[in-house]
Amino acid sequence: MKNLSVPGSHCPACNKKITWYENIPVISWLLLRGQCSACRSKISAQYPAVELITGLLFLAIVWLNPSFTLLQNTVYTSICATALALILIDYKKQLLPDLLLGILLILTLFIYAQNWNFLVFSEGLKSAIISYCVLWLLSRLGHTWKGTTMMGEGDLKLVFILGFYIEPLKLPHAFTAAFALFIAQVVLSGKTSKNKSTTHAFGPALILGFLIFQSLIK
């Protein structure tokens, strides 16, 4: 049975288990010269790129928030790592794993429990419910129009969680940013076919749109 943790890191070509010293972010890829130590198959540069981006995000959180405690840094870097994983998985597989969504929801509720958010819980919950209902309604309208599913269940769960970070009256702006990013993603991908089977991941645009807007508010 495969999931996000099983089986462990391994070479997709020869299935060799990746040892801990071959799994050091960026450094191991450089030392291995981008090749599997067993079969010499190429290791995609995507791996060190994602590791580098993650590291830079962690540094940005610490640098921009010098008053954060160790616990706050841990929580917010975990949110960044989870959001980045959701973006990449959805973009490549058009899938938003429930495990990652669950982690993101727990971390979000923990922020409220610690009173770190600039919103009170009632306002955050209101935004979450409104966000879910808006996307659900758009999904139903799209299904009626095109006769095919427009939004996945993962998108609805994701936007519910993201709603906790936006004030209710600011939601139209957050959705505008998300849809603008989605349109840009579709155009840049070159996959603008009118074929009903052509689908695009909406999760990355939702995360980036809501995250960017929430950052501007703060």
Beta strands, then each sheet from edge to edge (+ up, - down):
end
